[in-house]
């Protein structure tokens, strides 16, 4: 079949040879079609899931998550062992967080990073050892710092000079010594979306390399602080190891310079490794990227004549992104004729019962996703489609570019791949839509791990509504 059926299809979007196929590099390991053509997630059909929990619905393949995360942990630890050191691996709670996920992270022996008081509360409620928690953030409140120090978190990442004073004062008030890392802005421009590049000079995170020696001296001078080492994060959804390598070289040069003032036990390399969101993507394996980074670490440490420190990594969405999918119910469909191009074209607009309130990434980053008809197979020809939500925004798009069968119809179920990271976390109640439930599926069983919201939840913080209904309830009781 030709690579392109429509003149308005992007060059990367190839016409599928089989419109019903399930690409293993995009979907969870335990997703396949049953004998009737319906999508199965770990032995449960999408129809069963939709009937039991409703749609939209976030679905996590638990065994896939566990296997994927374990594999990444082993790859990073093996890469570190090759150069004679160890690796600590952090799960990014901002990707997706609930106490059930924290328990999975704990079982796997991973650490977890948090960036707010709420995320810290969830991590602690999930039962993980506070020593395996790292607190991030560019504007930590005194309350958040106080809770972290009191809980005994393993590390707080210092993002600015004023935070040194804040953390020291809080630790002093509690008569504790708090371990800290210093986040360095290396100036390396990662090859990713501008909003996902986090080591550039002109952005809110970290401190410049030139300012680091004075700030490290300030940390070391305070008896309530312990300097663990440096931290970097060059960005997210990164495929190339080049940015990691260059940034790490700069970080190690600074690390070597700072050794004259005392021991530095750790070096946090960061992460943000990319994943496959669509069949056209070709994300490198974490092992490949890890080996490239650790080889650079070893070479640079050897060149500078210093010991290789213990390493820490923050893989980000790579741990969880492909383990999750979202199921939607199709509502209205329209074929839109487009005449403003070089030649006329048609795009099929498929509206579903969710949208930017359950996946804000296409609106924020023009992120591309992949979808399939999930409730059945089809023999119809592929049709260039855009899956859109039900919000009052023209930018309310779930899948910007993909092919769906031409006979996609109302009440069909669609599944969107790789929604395990940053979809639930960024969800909202825009247009007063309720946030969807989250389920985990394993061995033919589905169980709720986050309850979906109801309209009653939407009114729970509405003061006038609550006052009026409290008065009504009181009158009914008296009556």
N, C-alpha and C positions, 0 to 999 in steps of 0.2 A: 504494500500500500504506500502511497505517496507520503512524504514527510509532512506535507501541509495541505489541508483541505480548504482552508479559508485564507484569504489575503490579509485578514486582520489577526490571525494567530501569530503569536511570537515565534521567533525562529527556533527557540529551544523546545517548543511544544511539538512533539512528534505524534502523528496519528497512531493510536494503538493498533497493533496487529490483532489483538483480541480485546474488545471493549469490556469483557467480563473478567479479565485477568487481575490477579492480586500480586503486585510486585513485592517480593520478600524484603527488599532493602528499605521499603517505606513503611510497611505495615508491621504490627506486632507478630512475633513468631507463631503464635497460635491462632492466627486469623486465616480462614480458608472458606471455600464455598462447600455447602453440603450437596447431597445428591439432587436436591431440588433447585440448586443454584442460589440458595440464600446464604448470606454471610454468617459464618460461625465465629464467635470469639471464645476461645478456650472451651469449646463444646456447647456454647449457648447461642441460639440464633438471635439475630438482631430483632426479629419479630417478637420473640419472647421478652427480650430486654425492653423493647418499646412498650409492650403491653403491661409489663410489671411496673416499670418505673417512669414511663412517659418519655416524651422528647421535647426539646433537645436533651441529650444525655451524654455525659462524659463517661467513658468506659476505659478501665485500665486492665490490661492483661498482667495479672500479678506475677505469674511465673516468668513472663518475658522481662518485666521490670527487674526481678531478682537476678535472673541470669545475665541480663545486660549490665546491670550495675556491678555484679560480681566479676564479670569479665573485664570491665574497665578498671576496677580496683586491682585485679591481678596484673593487667597490662602495665599499669603505672608502677606498681610495686616491682615487677620484673625489670622494667626499664631502669628503675633506681638501683636495683640490686646489681645490674650489669656494671654500674660504675662505683660499686662499693658503698652504697648508702641506702636509706630507707625512704619510703614515700607515705605521707598521710593524705587521704582523699576526702574531700569535703563535698557533701550534697548541698546544692543551692536551694534553700527553702523557698526562695522567691519563685522558683520554677513551678512548684506545686507543693502545697503544705496542708496537711491535716495530721491528727495524731496517729492515724493508721499508717500513713507514709513514714512518719518518724519511727514507728515500731519496726518497719521494714528496714529502714536505714540502720537502726540499732542492731537488728539481727545480722546485717551484713558487715558490721564492724566499721562502718563509715563514720566520719565526723560530719557535722552539719554547720553551715553558716547561716546566720540570721542578720537582718538589717533593721529591725524595729522591736519595740517592746512586745507587740503582738506576736511576731514570729518567735521571739524568745520564749514567750509564755506557751506557745504551741509546742515548741521543741521540748521544753521542760515537762509539759503535760503528757507528751508522748513517751516519756520515761527514759530518754537518753541521758547518759552521764554528762553533767555540765562541763566536765573537763574536755569533752569532745565537741563543744560548741565554740564557734568563733563569731564575734559580733562585729558587723560591718556598719557602714553608713557614713555619710558626709556631715550629718547634723544630728548626732546622738544627744538626746536630752540628758540632763543630770539624773532624772528619774530612771531612764533606760540604763545609763551607766551604773547607777546605784543598784538596780535589780541584777544586772549582769555580774557585778563584783560580789554581791551578796550570794548569788547562786553558785559562784565559783567557776565561771566560764574559763575555758582554757586559754583564750586569747581575745583581746580587743584590738581591732585594727585602727590605728591612729591615722586620721585623714587630714588633719590640719594642726597647726601649732597650739591653738587654743584647747584642743582636745587633750593635749599632754597635761595641761594644768587641771582640766576637768577630771580626768581619770585619776590623776595623782591625789587631788583633793578628796574625791569620793573614797578611794582606797585608804587614804590616811584616816578619814573619819571612821572607817570600819576596821582600822588597824590591820590591814591586809596588804599583801604584795600582789599586784596585778600584772600578769604577763601581757605584753603588747607587741604588735608588729607595726611597722611604719609603711604606709602605702606610698609608693614612689610612682610619679608620672614620668615614664621614661622618654616620652616624646615620640614613640614609635607609632606610626599610623597604620593600624591594622586594616586589612582588606575586607571591610564589612560596611553595613549601613552606618551613616554618620551618627545616628542616635545610639548605635551599639558599639561604637569605638570609644574606649574609655581610658586611653593612655595619651591622647593628644594634649597639646599644651593648653588649648583654649576650651576647657571644660571643667566641671565642678569637682572631679575626684582627684585625690592624691596631692603630692607636693613635688616640686621640681628636684631633680637630682642635686643641683647646686646647693639647695637648702638643707639637704639631708644631714650632713655631718654635724651642723649646729643643733639640729633637733634631736639627733641620736645622743649627742652629748648631754642635752637637757634631760632626756629620758634616763640616761645612765646616772645622772646626778641625783635623781630622786629615789630615796630608799623605799618608796611604796610602789615603784615600777620595776619590772624586769623586761629587758629588751630581748625579745625572741629572735627578731630578724626583720628582713625587708619583705615587702609584699608588692606584687604587680598584678594588673589585670588589663590586658591590651584590648579586650573587646569580647563580643559574643558572636556565635554562628560563623566561626572562622575555619576555613578549609586549609589554608596554606600554613606550613610551619615556619615560614620565613620571618614573619612578624614576631612570633614567639622567640625564635632564636636570637634575632637582633636585640630585642628588648631584654632577654635573659643575659646576653653578653654585657649589656650596659649595667644591669643589676648586679652581676657578679663582680664587675670592676669596682662598683661602689661597695659591695660586701667586703672585698679584699682591702679596700682603703680603710674601712671602719674596724677591721680586725685589730688594728694597732691600739684601739681603745679598750679591747676586751673580747671575750668569746662571743660568737654569734651562732647559736645552735641550729637555726633553721633558715630556709629560703623558700618563700611561697611564690611559686611560678604563676599562679592563677590558672586560667583555663579558657572556658568559653568555646569548647570544641564544637564544630559544626555537625549537623545531622542531615539526613536526606528527608526533605519535605515532599519531594515529587520524584517521579521516576527519572527525570532528566538530571537530577543532582548526582554528584559522585563524591560524597564526603569520604575523606581518608579514614582509615581505621584509627582509633585512639592509640593503639599500639605503635603504628607507624609514626604518628606525630610525637608520641612520648619518647620513642627511641631517638628521633631527630633532636628533640629538646635535650634529653639527658646526655647524648653524645656531645652536644655543644657545651653543656655544663661541665662535663669531664674535661673537654679540651681547654676551656677557658680557665678552669681551676688549675690544670696542669701548667698552662702558660704563665699563670700568675704565681705558681708555687704555693698554692693554698690547699687545705683539705676540703674535700667535697662535703658540703653541709647536708643535714637531713632536708628532704624536700617536702613540699606540700603542694597539692594540686586542687583546683576547683573546676571540674569538667563541665559543670553547668547542665544545659539541656540534654547533653549526650547521655546522661544517666536515666532520663525519664521521658524525653520527648516522643520517641517512637513507640513507647509502651502504651500510649493512650490514643484513643480515637474519639470522635464525636458522632453521634447518630442524630439525624434530623428527619422530620416528616416534610414531604413536598406539599406546597400549597398551590399557588398560581404559577402558570408558565406562559411566557409570551416570546414570540420570535420577533426580534427587533431588526428592521432593515436599516443598514448603515450606508449612507450614500456620500459621505464627505471624504472618502478615500480615493485612491487611484482607480479602484473598481468597486462596484457594489458588493456588499457582504451582508450576512445575517448572523446575529448572535442570539442564542437561546438564553433567556433570563429565567432561571429556575429559583423561585422564592421558597424559602424554608421557614420553619417556625422558630428560628433563633436569629443570630446575626452578630453584629458588633458587640452586643452585650455579653455574649459568651466567647467570642474570639475577636479581640480588638487589634490583633497584630496586622491584618491586612490594611486596616485604616491607619495604624500608626507607622508601619514600615513598608507598606505595599508588599507584605509578605505573601508568597505564593504557596498554595496548598493543593493537595490532590484528593479527588473524590471519586467514588464509584457508586453505581446503583447497587444497593445492598440487599433489598428484599427479594430480588429475583435476578435472573440473567435476561439478556435480550439479544435478539438477532438483528435488531435495527442498526442502521449505519451510524457511525459516530457523528455527533453534531457539536460544533464549537459552543461551549456553554459558559455561563457565569452564574455561580450560585450566590444568591443575595439573601439578605435578611429581611425582617419585617419592620425595621426602624425607619423613622422619618429623616433619612439621610441618604443622599445619592452615593456616598462613600461607604454605605453599609454593605460590604462585600465579604463573603466567606471564602469563596474560591474565585480568584480573578480570571484564570484561564485554564480550561480543561475540556476534555471531550466526554460527553455523556451520550448514551443511546438516544437517538432521535425520538423514541417513543416514551421517554420518561414522562410520568403522569402524576397527577395529584394523588396523594396518599402513598406513593412510593416512599421507601426509606432510602436515604443517602447516608453513606459513611464518609467522613473526612479523616484522612490519616495524619499521624504525627502531631496530634493536638495535646500531647501529655504535658508539655511545658508552656507556661505563661498564658494559657487560655483561661482556665479557672481562676488563676491568680489575678488576671486583669479584668475579670468579669464585673459587670455593673448592673444596675437596675434602670438603665436608660429606657425612656418611654414606659417606665414602671413595669418592665418585664421582670419576672421572678428568675433568680439564678437557678440553673439546672442542678439536679442531683449528680452525685459521682458514685459509680459502682466499681467494685473490683470483681473480676471473673477469674475463676480457677477451677480446673477439673470438672467442668460442666455445672458449676454453681456460681451464681451471682449474688453478691451481698452489698448492701448500701454502706458506703463509708462516709459520705457527706449527704445529709438530707437536702432535698430540693426545697427552695423557698415556696411559701404560699402567699396569697394576697394578704392574709392576716399578718405575715411577717413584714410586709411593706408598710402596714399601718402601726406596727409595734412601737415606733419611735415618733409617731405623729401625735403631738401633745394634745391638740384640740380634739382629734378623733378619740384618743384614749380617755380624755376627760368626759366627753359626751357619752361614751359607751360605759364608762365606769358608773356615771350617774344613772344611766338606764338600767344597768345591772342591779344597782343598789335599790332602785324603786321596785324592780321586779321581785327582789328578795323580800322587801317589806310587804309587797302585795300578796 
